[in-house]
Amino acid sequence: MEQIPVNQKVLLTIPEASALTNIGINRIYSMANQPNCPFVVYVGIKRLIKREKFGEFLNNAVTI
């Protein structure tokens, strides 16, 4: 099975999002736990990060 580079994936695991953005895993979990989080999608009980929405969120954030 061919590996897709992280910067081309639509959905990221939290560790992948952490590696891509240099934001700690615990901080991303904390942000993802917020009600109505715009960049999280659930696949069963697994949380995945929508890469483009997460990027938009970070671009608009003053502090995280």
mmCIF file as gemmi writes it, N, C-alpha and C atoms, coordinates in Angstrom:
data_model
loop_
_atom_site.group_PDB
_atom_site.id
_atom_site.type_symbol
_atom_site.label_atom_id
_atom_site.label_alt_id
_atom_site.label_comp_id
_atom_site.label_asym_id
_atom_site.label_entity_id
_atom_site.label_seq_id
_atom_site.pdbx_PDB_ins_code
_atom_site.Cartn_x
_atom_site.Cartn_y
_atom_site.Cartn_z
_atom_site.occupancy
_atom_site.B_iso_or_equiv
_atom_site.pdbx_formal_charge
_atom_site.auth_seq_id
_atom_site.auth_asym_id
_atom_site.pdbx_PDB_model_num
ATOM 1 N N . MET Axp A 1 ? 0.846 -1.187 0 1 0 ? 1 A 1
ATOM 2 C CA . MET Axp A 1 ? 0 0 0 1 0 ? 1 A 1
ATOM 3 C C . MET Axp A 1 ? 0.884 1.241 0 1 0 ? 1 A 1
ATOM 4 N N . GLU Axp A 2 ? 0.566 2.171 -0.86 1 0 ? 2 A 1
ATOM 5 C CA . GLU Axp A 2 ? 1.363 3.376 -1.02 1 0 ? 2 A 1
ATOM 6 C C . GLU Axp A 2 ? 1.083 4.38 0.093 1 0 ? 2 A 1
ATOM 7 N N . GLN Axp A 3 ? 2.134 4.952 0.645 1 0 ? 3 A 1
ATOM 8 C CA . GLN Axp A 3 ? 1.998 5.97 1.695 1 0 ? 3 A 1
ATOM 9 C C . GLN Axp A 3 ? 1.724 7.33 1.056 1 0 ? 3 A 1
ATOM 10 N N . ILE Axp A 4 ? 0.738 8.032 1.569 1 0 ? 4 A 1
ATOM 11 C CA . ILE Axp A 4 ? 0.414 9.377 1.106 1 0 ? 4 A 1
ATOM 12 C C . ILE Axp A 4 ? 1.113 10.355 2.034 1 0 ? 4 A 1
ATOM 13 N N . PRO Axp A 5 ? 1.824 11.352 1.491 1 0 ? 5 A 1
ATOM 14 C CA . PRO Axp A 5 ? 2.471 12.346 2.349 1 0 ? 5 A 1
ATOM 15 C C . PRO Axp A 5 ? 1.437 13.09 3.203 1 0 ? 5 A 1
ATOM 16 N N . VAL Axp A 6 ? 1.819 13.433 4.413 1 0 ? 6 A 1
ATOM 17 C CA . VAL Axp A 6 ? 0.904 14.084 5.355 1 0 ? 6 A 1
ATOM 18 C C . VAL Axp A 6 ? 0.321 15.364 4.772 1 0 ? 6 A 1
ATOM 19 N N . ASN Axp A 7 ? 1.122 16.135 4.057 1 0 ? 7 A 1
ATOM 20 C CA . ASN Axp A 7 ? 0.617 17.405 3.53 1 0 ? 7 A 1
ATOM 21 C C . ASN Axp A 7 ? -0.363 17.228 2.372 1 0 ? 7 A 1
ATOM 22 N N . GLN Axp A 8 ? -0.6 15.98 1.928 1 0 ? 8 A 1
ATOM 23 C CA . GLN Axp A 8 ? -1.586 15.717 0.877 1 0 ? 8 A 1
ATOM 24 C C . GLN Axp A 8 ? -2.826 15.006 1.396 1 0 ? 8 A 1
ATOM 25 N N . LYS Axp A 9 ? -2.821 14.61 2.665 1 0 ? 9 A 1
ATOM 26 C CA . LYS Axp A 9 ? -3.969 13.909 3.236 1 0 ? 9 A 1
ATOM 27 C C . LYS Axp A 9 ? -5.104 14.891 3.523 1 0 ? 9 A 1
ATOM 28 N N . VAL Axp A 10 ? -6.315 14.414 3.403 1 0 ? 10 A 1
ATOM 29 C CA . VAL Axp A 10 ? -7.497 15.216 3.735 1 0 ? 10 A 1
ATOM 30 C C . VAL Axp A 10 ? -7.716 15.19 5.245 1 0 ? 10 A 1
ATOM 31 N N . LEU Axp A 11 ? -7.575 14.011 5.842 1 0 ? 11 A 1
ATOM 32 C CA . LEU Axp A 11 ? -7.769 13.834 7.279 1 0 ? 11 A 1
ATOM 33 C C . LEU Axp A 11 ? -6.465 13.378 7.911 1 0 ? 11 A 1
ATOM 34 N N . LEU Axp A 12 ? -6.17 13.93 9.082 1 0 ? 12 A 1
ATOM 35 C CA . LEU Axp A 12 ? -4.951 13.6 9.808 1 0 ? 12 A 1
ATOM 36 C C . LEU Axp A 12 ? -5.284 13.022 11.166 1 0 ? 12 A 1
ATOM 37 N N . THR Axp A 13 ? -4.432 12.13 11.638 1 0 ? 13 A 1
ATOM 38 C CA . THR Axp A 13 ? -4.532 11.728 13.03 1 0 ? 13 A 1
ATOM 39 C C . THR Axp A 13 ? -3.989 12.878 13.866 1 0 ? 13 A 1
ATOM 40 N N . ILE Axp A 14 ? -4.258 12.852 15.146 1 0 ? 14 A 1
ATOM 41 C CA . ILE Axp A 14 ? -3.757 13.929 16 1 0 ? 14 A 1
ATOM 42 C C . ILE Axp A 14 ? -2.224 13.947 16.037 1 0 ? 14 A 1
ATOM 43 N N . PRO Axp A 15 ? -1.547 12.791 16.124 1 0 ? 15 A 1
ATOM 44 C CA . PRO Axp A 15 ? -0.078 12.836 16.051 1 0 ? 15 A 1
ATOM 45 C C . PRO Axp A 15 ? 0.447 13.405 14.719 1 0 ? 15 A 1
ATOM 46 N N . GLU Axp A 16 ? -0.229 13.112 13.605 1 0 ? 16 A 1
ATOM 47 C CA . GLU Axp A 16 ? 0.18 13.681 12.316 1 0 ? 16 A 1
ATOM 48 C C . GLU Axp A 16 ? -0.022 15.198 12.311 1 0 ? 16 A 1
ATOM 49 N N . ALA Axp A 17 ? -1.156 15.659 12.84 1 0 ? 17 A 1
ATOM 50 C CA . ALA Axp A 17 ? -1.417 17.095 12.911 1 0 ? 17 A 1
ATOM 51 C C . ALA Axp A 17 ? -0.38 17.782 13.795 1 0 ? 17 A 1
ATOM 52 N N . SER Axp A 18 ? 0.008 17.124 14.86 1 0 ? 18 A 1
ATOM 53 C CA . SER Axp A 18 ? 1.032 17.663 15.751 1 0 ? 18 A 1
ATOM 54 C C . SER Axp A 18 ? 2.369 17.789 15.036 1 0 ? 18 A 1
ATOM 55 N N . ALA Axp A 19 ? 2.766 16.752 14.314 1 0 ? 19 A 1
ATOM 56 C CA . ALA Axp A 19 ? 4.037 16.78 13.586 1 0 ? 19 A 1
ATOM 57 C C . ALA Axp A 19 ? 4.023 17.831 12.481 1 0 ? 19 A 1
ATOM 58 N N . LEU Axp A 20 ? 2.888 17.994 11.817 1 0 ? 20 A 1
ATOM 59 C CA . LEU Axp A 20 ? 2.772 18.948 10.719 1 0 ? 20 A 1
ATOM 60 C C . LEU Axp A 20 ? 2.833 20.392 11.201 1 0 ? 20 A 1
ATOM 61 N N . THR Axp A 21 ? 2.261 20.664 12.374 1 0 ? 21 A 1
ATOM 62 C CA . THR Axp A 21 ? 2.138 22.046 12.852 1 0 ? 21 A 1
ATOM 63 C C . THR Axp A 21 ? 3.099 22.415 13.972 1 0 ? 21 A 1
ATOM 64 N N . ASN Axp A 22 ? 3.773 21.425 14.538 1 0 ? 22 A 1
ATOM 65 C CA . ASN Axp A 22 ? 4.658 21.653 15.681 1 0 ? 22 A 1
ATOM 66 C C . ASN Axp A 22 ? 3.888 22.126 16.914 1 0 ? 22 A 1
ATOM 67 N N . ILE Axp A 23 ? 2.622 21.717 17.016 1 0 ? 23 A 1
ATOM 68 C CA . ILE Axp A 23 ? 1.793 21.972 18.196 1 0 ? 23 A 1
ATOM 69 C C . ILE Axp A 23 ? 1.711 20.651 18.945 1 0 ? 23 A 1
ATOM 70 N N . GLY Axp A 24 ? 1.815 20.687 20.25 1 0 ? 24 A 1
ATOM 71 C CA . GLY Axp A 24 ? 1.813 19.468 21.036 1 0 ? 24 A 1
ATOM 72 C C . GLY Axp A 24 ? 0.532 18.662 20.911 1 0 ? 24 A 1
ATOM 73 N N . ILE Axp A 25 ? 0.686 17.349 21.051 1 0 ? 25 A 1
ATOM 74 C CA . ILE Axp A 25 ? -0.459 16.439 20.952 1 0 ? 25 A 1
ATOM 75 C C . ILE Axp A 25 ? -1.513 16.781 21.994 1 0 ? 25 A 1
ATOM 76 N N . ASN Axp A 26 ? -1.096 17.039 23.219 1 0 ? 26 A 1
ATOM 77 C CA . ASN Axp A 26 ? -2.063 17.347 24.277 1 0 ? 26 A 1
ATOM 78 C C . ASN Axp A 26 ? -2.834 18.621 23.964 1 0 ? 26 A 1
ATOM 79 N N . ARG Axp A 27 ? -2.179 19.609 23.38 1 0 ? 27 A 1
ATOM 80 C CA . ARG Axp A 27 ? -2.856 20.867 23.041 1 0 ? 27 A 1
ATOM 81 C C . ARG Axp A 27 ? -3.878 20.63 21.926 1 0 ? 27 A 1
ATOM 82 N N . ILE Axp A 28 ? -3.534 19.818 20.949 1 0 ? 28 A 1
ATOM 83 C CA . ILE Axp A 28 ? -4.483 19.528 19.867 1 0 ? 28 A 1
ATOM 84 C C . ILE Axp A 28 ? -5.675 18.753 20.411 1 0 ? 28 A 1
ATOM 85 N N . TYR Axp A 29 ? -5.431 17.78 21.3 1 0 ? 29 A 1
ATOM 86 C CA . TYR Axp A 29 ? -6.553 17.065 21.937 1 0 ? 29 A 1
ATOM 87 C C . TYR Axp A 29 ? -7.453 18.062 22.668 1 0 ? 29 A 1
ATOM 88 N N . SER Axp A 30 ? -6.853 19.003 23.384 1 0 ? 30 A 1
ATOM 89 C CA . SER Axp A 30 ? -7.622 19.999 24.126 1 0 ? 30 A 1
ATOM 90 C C . SER Axp A 30 ? -8.472 20.847 23.176 1 0 ? 30 A 1
ATOM 91 N N . MET Axp A 31 ? -7.899 21.282 22.079 1 0 ? 31 A 1
ATOM 92 C CA . MET Axp A 31 ? -8.644 22.083 21.101 1 0 ? 31 A 1
ATOM 93 C C . MET Axp A 31 ? -9.747 21.251 20.459 1 0 ? 31 A 1
ATOM 94 N N . ALA Axp A 32 ? -9.465 19.978 20.18 1 0 ? 32 A 1
ATOM 95 C CA . ALA Axp A 32 ? -10.439 19.1 19.532 1 0 ? 32 A 1
ATOM 96 C C . ALA Axp A 32 ? -11.606 18.753 20.451 1 0 ? 32 A 1
ATOM 97 N N . ASN Axp A 33 ? -11.401 18.87 21.756 1 0 ? 33 A 1
ATOM 98 C CA . ASN Axp A 33 ? -12.464 18.57 22.716 1 0 ? 33 A 1
ATOM 99 C C . ASN Axp A 33 ? -13.466 19.697 22.875 1 0 ? 33 A 1
ATOM 100 N N . GLN Axp A 34 ? -13.198 20.852 22.301 1 0 ? 34 A 1
ATOM 101 C CA . GLN Axp A 34 ? -14.106 21.985 22.425 1 0 ? 34 A 1
ATOM 102 C C . GLN Axp A 34 ? -15.414 21.69 21.691 1 0 ? 34 A 1
ATOM 103 N N . PRO Axp A 35 ? -16.545 22.127 22.263 1 0 ? 35 A 1
ATOM 104 C CA . PRO Axp A 35 ? -17.833 21.9 21.584 1 0 ? 35 A 1
ATOM 105 C C . PRO Axp A 35 ? -17.847 22.555 20.202 1 0 ? 35 A 1
ATOM 106 N N . ASN Axp A 36 ? -18.434 21.881 19.247 1 0 ? 36 A 1
ATOM 107 C CA . ASN Axp A 36 ? -18.567 22.38 17.875 1 0 ? 36 A 1
ATOM 108 C C . ASN Axp A 36 ? -17.224 22.719 17.223 1 0 ? 36 A 1
ATOM 109 N N . CYS Axp A 37 ? -16.204 21.957 17.543 1 0 ? 37 A 1
ATOM 110 C CA . CYS Axp A 37 ? -14.885 22.169 16.953 1 0 ? 37 A 1
ATOM 111 C C . CYS Axp A 37 ? -15.002 22.044 15.432 1 0 ? 37 A 1
ATOM 112 N N . PRO Axp A 38 ? -14.565 23.071 14.684 1 0 ? 38 A 1
ATOM 113 C CA . PRO Axp A 38 ? -14.788 23.075 13.234 1 0 ? 38 A 1
ATOM 114 C C . PRO Axp A 38 ? -13.867 22.152 12.436 1 0 ? 38 A 1
ATOM 115 N N . PHE Axp A 39 ? -12.827 21.615 13.049 1 0 ? 39 A 1
ATOM 116 C CA . PHE Axp A 39 ? -11.86 20.838 12.276 1 0 ? 39 A 1
ATOM 117 C C . PHE Axp A 39 ? -11.764 19.374 12.683 1 0 ? 39 A 1
ATOM 118 N N . VAL Axp A 40 ? -12.729 18.883 13.466 1 0 ? 40 A 1
ATOM 119 C CA . VAL Axp A 40 ? -12.706 17.488 13.9 1 0 ? 40 A 1
ATOM 120 C C . VAL Axp A 40 ? -13.827 16.713 13.226 1 0 ? 40 A 1
ATOM 121 N N . VAL Axp A 41 ? -13.512 15.493 12.816 1 0 ? 41 A 1
ATOM 122 C CA . VAL Axp A 41 ? -14.51 14.559 12.303 1 0 ? 41 A 1
ATOM 123 C C . VAL Axp A 41 ? -14.291 13.239 13.046 1 0 ? 41 A 1
ATOM 124 N N . TYR Axp A 42 ? -15.38 12.603 13.408 1 0 ? 42 A 1
ATOM 125 C CA . TYR Axp A 42 ? -15.307 11.326 14.115 1 0 ? 42 A 1
ATOM 126 C C . TYR Axp A 42 ? -15.567 10.188 13.142 1 0 ? 42 A 1
ATOM 127 N N . VAL Axp A 43 ? -14.714 9.188 13.186 1 0 ? 43 A 1
ATOM 128 C CA . VAL Axp A 43 ? -14.907 7.952 12.445 1 0 ? 43 A 1
ATOM 129 C C . VAL Axp A 43 ? -15.038 6.887 13.524 1 0 ? 43 A 1
ATOM 130 N N . GLY Axp A 44 ? -16.278 6.555 13.866 1 0 ? 44 A 1
ATOM 131 C CA . GLY Axp A 44 ? -16.518 5.722 15.041 1 0 ? 44 A 1
ATOM 132 C C . GLY Axp A 44 ? -16.124 6.539 16.269 1 0 ? 44 A 1
ATOM 133 N N . ILE Axp A 45 ? -15.21 6.005 17.057 1 0 ? 45 A 1
ATOM 134 C CA . ILE Axp A 45 ? -14.733 6.756 18.221 1 0 ? 45 A 1
ATOM 135 C C . ILE Axp A 45 ? -13.404 7.46 17.934 1 0 ? 45 A 1
ATOM 136 N N . LYS Axp A 46 ? -12.871 7.254 16.737 1 0 ? 46 A 1
ATOM 137 C CA . LYS Axp A 46 ? -11.586 7.845 16.362 1 0 ? 46 A 1
ATOM 138 C C . LYS Axp A 46 ? -11.782 9.288 15.902 1 0 ? 46 A 1
ATOM 139 N N . ARG Axp A 47 ? -10.988 10.19 16.464 1 0 ? 47 A 1
ATOM 140 C CA . ARG Axp A 47 ? -11.02 11.6 16.068 1 0 ? 47 A 1
ATOM 141 C C . ARG Axp A 47 ? -9.975 11.855 15.003 1 0 ? 47 A 1
ATOM 142 N N . LEU Axp A 48 ? -10.399 12.475 13.922 1 0 ? 48 A 1
ATOM 143 C CA . LEU Axp A 48 ? -9.468 12.869 12.875 1 0 ? 48 A 1
ATOM 144 C C . LEU Axp A 48 ? -9.577 14.37 12.656 1 0 ? 48 A 1
ATOM 145 N N . ILE Axp A 49 ? -8.495 14.955 12.202 1 0 ? 49 A 1
ATOM 146 C CA . ILE Axp A 49 ? -8.41 16.396 11.993 1 0 ? 49 A 1
ATOM 147 C C . ILE Axp A 49 ? -8.537 16.687 10.504 1 0 ? 49 A 1
ATOM 148 N N . LYS Axp A 50 ? -9.465 17.574 10.151 1 0 ? 50 A 1
ATOM 149 C CA . LYS Axp A 50 ? -9.605 18.022 8.767 1 0 ? 50 A 1
ATOM 150 C C . LYS Axp A 50 ? -8.452 18.991 8.506 1 0 ? 50 A 1
ATOM 151 N N . ARG Axp A 51 ? -7.51 18.575 7.667 1 0 ? 51 A 1
ATOM 152 C CA . ARG Axp A 51 ? -6.276 19.338 7.479 1 0 ? 51 A 1
ATOM 153 C C . ARG Axp A 51 ? -6.53 20.776 7.035 1 0 ? 51 A 1
ATOM 154 N N . GLU Axp A 52 ? -7.368 20.983 6.03 1 0 ? 52 A 1
ATOM 155 C CA . GLU Axp A 52 ? -7.604 22.343 5.53 1 0 ? 52 A 1
ATOM 156 C C . GLU Axp A 52 ? -8.318 23.212 6.557 1 0 ? 52 A 1
ATOM 157 N N . LYS Axp A 53 ? -9.338 22.665 7.226 1 0 ? 53 A 1
ATOM 158 C CA . LYS Axp A 53 ? -10.068 23.433 8.252 1 0 ? 53 A 1
ATOM 159 C C . LYS Axp A 53 ? -9.15 23.765 9.427 1 0 ? 53 A 1
ATOM 160 N N . PHE Axp A 54 ? -8.263 22.827 9.789 1 0 ? 54 A 1
ATOM 161 C CA . PHE Axp A 54 ? -7.318 23.057 10.874 1 0 ? 54 A 1
ATOM 162 C C . PHE Axp A 54 ? -6.358 24.179 10.484 1 0 ? 54 A 1
ATOM 163 N N . GLY Axp A 55 ? -5.891 24.164 9.255 1 0 ? 55 A 1
ATOM 164 C CA . GLY Axp A 55 ? -5.02 25.236 8.77 1 0 ? 55 A 1
ATOM 165 C C . GLY Axp A 55 ? -5.708 26.588 8.796 1 0 ? 55 A 1
ATOM 166 N N . GLU Axp A 56 ? -6.97 26.631 8.365 1 0 ? 56 A 1
ATOM 167 C CA . GLU Axp A 56 ? -7.744 27.875 8.405 1 0 ? 56 A 1
ATOM 168 C C . GLU Axp A 56 ? -7.909 28.352 9.842 1 0 ? 56 A 1
ATOM 169 N N . PHE Axp A 57 ? -8.225 27.416 10.738 1 0 ? 57 A 1
ATOM 170 C CA . PHE Axp A 57 ? -8.382 27.75 12.146 1 0 ? 57 A 1
ATOM 171 C C . PHE Axp A 57 ? -7.097 28.377 12.687 1 0 ? 57 A 1
ATOM 172 N N . LEU Axp A 58 ? -5.957 27.773 12.377 1 0 ? 58 A 1
ATOM 173 C CA . LEU Axp A 58 ? -4.678 28.3 12.868 1 0 ? 58 A 1
ATOM 174 C C . LEU Axp A 58 ? -4.337 29.653 12.243 1 0 ? 58 A 1
ATOM 175 N N . ASN Axp A 59 ? -4.669 29.836 10.969 1 0 ? 59 A 1
ATOM 176 C CA . ASN Axp A 59 ? -4.405 31.114 10.318 1 0 ? 59 A 1
ATOM 177 C C . ASN Axp A 59 ? -5.206 32.252 10.929 1 0 ? 59 A 1
ATOM 178 N N . ASN Axp A 60 ? -6.397 31.951 11.438 1 0 ? 60 A 1
ATOM 179 C CA . ASN Axp A 60 ? -7.258 32.966 12.031 1 0 ? 60 A 1
ATOM 180 C C . ASN Axp A 60 ? -7.054 33.135 13.528 1 0 ? 60 A 1
ATOM 181 N N . ALA Axp A 61 ? -6.295 32.231 14.149 1 0 ? 61 A 1
ATOM 182 C CA . ALA Axp A 61 ? -6.111 32.258 15.601 1 0 ? 61 A 1
ATOM 183 C C . ALA Axp A 61 ? -5.024 33.265 15.98 1 0 ? 61 A 1
ATOM 184 N N . VAL Axp A 62 ? -5.296 33.98 17.065 1 0 ? 62 A 1
ATOM 185 C CA . VAL Axp A 62 ? -4.289 34.877 17.622 1 0 ? 62 A 1
ATOM 186 C C . VAL Axp A 62 ? -3.468 34.122 18.641 1 0 ? 62 A 1
ATOM 187 N N . THR Axp A 63 ? -4.136 33.329 19.475 1 0 ? 63 A 1
ATOM 188 C CA . THR Axp A 63 ? -3.456 32.458 20.441 1 0 ? 63 A 1
ATOM 189 C C . THR Axp A 63 ? -4.142 31.102 20.402 1 0 ? 63 A 1
ATOM 190 N N . ILE Axp A 64 ? -3.405 30.074 20.797 1 0 ? 64 A 1
ATOM 191 C CA . ILE Axp A 64 ? -4.02 28.761 20.874 1 0 ? 64 A 1
ATOM 192 C C . ILE Axp A 64 ? -3.694 28.126 22.196 1 0 ? 64 A 1
